[in-house]
Each structure stands twice: as structure tokens, then as C-alpha cells.
Amino acid sequence: MSKVAVVFHSGYGHTLRMAQAVAQGADAQLVPIDADGNLPDGGWETLAAADAIIMGSPTYMGTVSWQFKRFADASSKPWFSQAWKDKVFAGFTNSATMNGDKLSTLHYLFTLAMQHGGIWVGTALKPSNSKAAQRNDINYVGSFSGAMAQSPSDASPAEMVQGDLDTAELFGQRVAQVAARYRR
């Protein structure tokens, strides 16, 4: 079995719920980025020991939160030594609108993974895009690059759409399966 870490920032709790669903699917350890952009004690060691790193951030103003960006900038130390080269990477995000420029956030996470020499994993989930599709279906938001969720701006984390959380869990399972195939 591979070791998977989910490093994420959550501003209001929605991305935390996604991170928990991803971690459940991947049997992963959560590494939350705090409100000041810092990792918890042992966070960097957890990432160093992981076979796969799944990154998550809310989409704010078309990209990751500043707290996630601070973590990304601090990851230049493992980048310099190529410590994360050939690790499996993946990403997820949430925003208040259906589009919300979430793809820009996933592109940011993808670019960070590529800078670290990582291997990117997408969802491999077909979108729910037929006339019969319902908002609670798997991959209703329709992302291939990483998991996406949509939470109305006035909805609490407890009101998140179960289909988005189920999508996140399936995504976590996929990342763990791919990481097991690449495990050194």
C-alpha cells in the first residue's frame, strides 16, 4: 500500500470537507495549511515520506488561496533538491459558482507538480452531462484534471452536495491506486 498525503488550505470549511473525502478514498493523511499559510508540526516530513501528494485549495479570484501559495513558495526547498521528483501528484478545488475559474486553480496545482518533477493523476471519471443528469451525480461539475466541487456562497460546509463529495472520494481512490503502481 502506498503512503498518500493530502495537503490543503480551507478558508470556510468546504475544502476541508473535500479534503476529508479525498483522504477517505485514498486512506491518506491530512496535512492542513493553517490561516497563516503554515504546515502543522511534522507536515513537511509527512510530505517527504509520501508516495503521492494530493493538493487542495479553494478557488479565490481565479487561483489558489494566498495561504496555499505561501506553502507552494516554501516548497522550493524540496524542489531545489528534487526531493519530490517522481512522486504522484493530484489536485482538487471548490468555489461558489459552477465555473468559478476552478480550472485555473487546477492548472496552478498541475504546474507546481510539474516543477517538482511529479506524475499528475486526473479523475478518470466521465462527466454527468446528459439531459437526465442530476446535480448530485458523480462528476457533475465535469472535471478531468482533478476533482472540483461547487458550494453556493451562502451554503455551510454541511450543505455540500453529496455527489461532489462522492466524486472527491472516488478521486482519492484513483490517486492511491495509481500511486501503488508507481511505488518505488
C-alpha positions in Angstrom: 0.0 0.0 0.0 1.3 3.5 -0.9 1.5 6.4 1.5 -0.7 9.3 0.4 -0.8 12.8 1.9 -3.5 15.4 1.3 -2.0 19.0 1.8 -4.7 21.6 1.6 -6.0 25.0 2.8 -9.6 25.6 3.6 -11.0 29.1 4.2 -14.5 28.3 5.3 -14.7 24.5 5.7 -15.9 23.4 2.2 -12.4 22.5 1.0 -11.8 20.7 4.3 -14.8 18.5 3.6 -13.4 17.8 0.2 -10.0 17.0 1.6 -11.6 14.6 4.1 -13.5 12.8 1.3 -10.3 12.6 -0.8 -8.4 11.3 2.2 -11.0 8.7 2.9 -10.9 7.4 -0.6 -7.1 7.3 -0.6 -6.6 6.2 3.0 -4.4 9.3 3.3 -3.1 11.5 6.0 -4.4 15.1 6.1 -1.8 18.0 6.2 -3.8 21.2 6.7 -2.3 24.5 5.9 -3.3 27.0 8.6 -4.7 30.5 8.3 -1.2 31.9 8.2 0.0 29.6 5.4 2.0 27.2 7.6 2.0 23.4 7.9 1.5 21.6 11.2 4.4 20.1 13.1 5.7 17.2 11.1 3.9 18.3 7.9 7.0 18.6 5.7 8.2 15.2 6.9 4.8 13.7 6.0 5.0 15.1 2.5 8.6 13.8 2.2 7.6 10.3 3.1 4.5 10.2 0.9 4.4 8.3 -2.4 1.6 10.6 -3.5 0.7 14.2 -2.7 -2.8 15.4 -3.3 -3.1 19.2 -3.1 -6.2 21.2 -2.5 -7.2 24.8 -2.3 -10.4 26.8 -2.6 -10.5 28.9 -5.8 -10.2 32.6 -4.8 -10.1 35.2 -7.5 -9.3 32.5 -10.1 -6.4 30.7 -8.3 -5.3 29.1 -5.1 -5.6 31.0 -1.7 -2.7 33.1 -0.6 -2.2 30.5 2.2 -1.7 27.7 -0.3 0.6 30.0 -2.4 2.7 30.5 0.7 3.1 26.7 1.1 3.9 26.4 -2.6 6.6 29.0 -2.4 8.0 27.3 0.7 8.2 24.0 -1.3 11.1 25.5 -3.2 13.4 23.8 -0.6 12.3 20.2 -1.6 12.2 21.5 -5.2 15.9 22.5 -5.1 17.0 19.1 -4.0 14.4 17.3 -6.3 13.1 15.6 -3.2 9.6 15.1 -4.6 10.7 14.0 -8.1 8.7 11.1 -9.5 6.0 11.3 -6.7 2.4 11.0 -7.8 0.5 14.3 -7.6 -3.1 15.3 -8.0 -5.3 18.3 -7.1 -8.8 19.4 -6.1 -10.7 22.7 -5.6 -14.0 24.2 -4.7 -15.6 27.5 -5.5 -19.0 29.2 -5.1 -20.0 29.3 -8.8 -20.3 26.4 -11.2 -17.3 27.6 -13.2 -15.6 30.0 -10.8 -12.3 29.6 -12.7 -11.6 26.4 -10.9 -9.7 25.1 -13.9 -7.1 27.9 -13.3 -6.6 26.6 -9.8 -6.1 23.1 -11.0 -3.6 24.4 -13.7 -1.7 26.1 -10.9 -1.5 22.8 -8.9 -0.5 20.9 -12.0 2.2 23.4 -12.7 3.5 23.1 -9.2 3.6 19.3 -9.5 5.4 19.5 -12.8 8.0 21.9 -11.3 8.6 19.2 -8.7 9.1 16.6 -11.4 5.9 14.8 -10.4 3.5 12.5 -12.2 0.0 14.0 -12.4 -3.2 12.0 -12.0 -6.6 13.2 -13.2 -10.0 11.9 -12.2 -10.6 9.4 -15.0 -14.3 9.9 -14.3 -16.8 10.5 -17.1 -18.8 13.7 -16.6 -22.5 13.6 -15.8 -23.6 15.6 -18.8 -26.7 14.0 -20.2 -30.2 15.6 -20.0 -31.0 13.1 -17.3 -28.0 14.2 -15.1 -28.8 15.5 -11.7 -26.7 17.9 -9.6 -26.0 15.1 -7.1 -24.4 12.8 -9.7 -20.7 11.8 -9.8 -18.5 14.4 -11.6 -21.5 16.7 -12.4 -19.1 19.6 -12.5 -17.3 17.7 -15.3 -13.6 17.9 -14.5 -10.9 15.6 -15.8 -7.8 17.4 -14.5 -8.7 17.0 -10.8 -11.7 17.0 -8.5 -14.0 20.0 -8.5 -16.8 20.9 -6.2 -19.3 23.8 -6.2 -20.7 25.2 -3.0 -23.1 28.2 -3.0 -21.6 31.2 -1.2 -24.4 31.1 1.4 -24.2 27.3 2.0 -22.5 25.9 5.0 -19.9 23.1 4.6 -22.6 20.7 6.0 -24.7 21.6 2.9 -22.2 20.5 0.3 -23.6 18.4 -2.5 -23.0 14.7 -1.7 -22.2 14.0 -5.4 -19.2 16.3 -5.2 -18.0 14.6 -2.0 -18.5 11.2 -3.6 -16.5 12.4 -6.6 -13.7 13.5 -4.3 -13.7 10.1 -2.6 -13.5 8.3 -5.9 -10.7 10.6 -7.0 -8.8 9.8 -3.8 -9.2 6.1 -4.5 -7.8 6.6 -8.1 -4.8 8.5 -6.9 -4.0 5.8 -4.3 -4.3 3.1 -6.9 -2.0 4.9 -9.3 0.5 5.6 -6.6 0.6 1.9 -5.7 1.5 1.1 -9.3 4.4 3.6 -9.2 5.6 2.8 -5.7 9.3 2.5 -5.6 
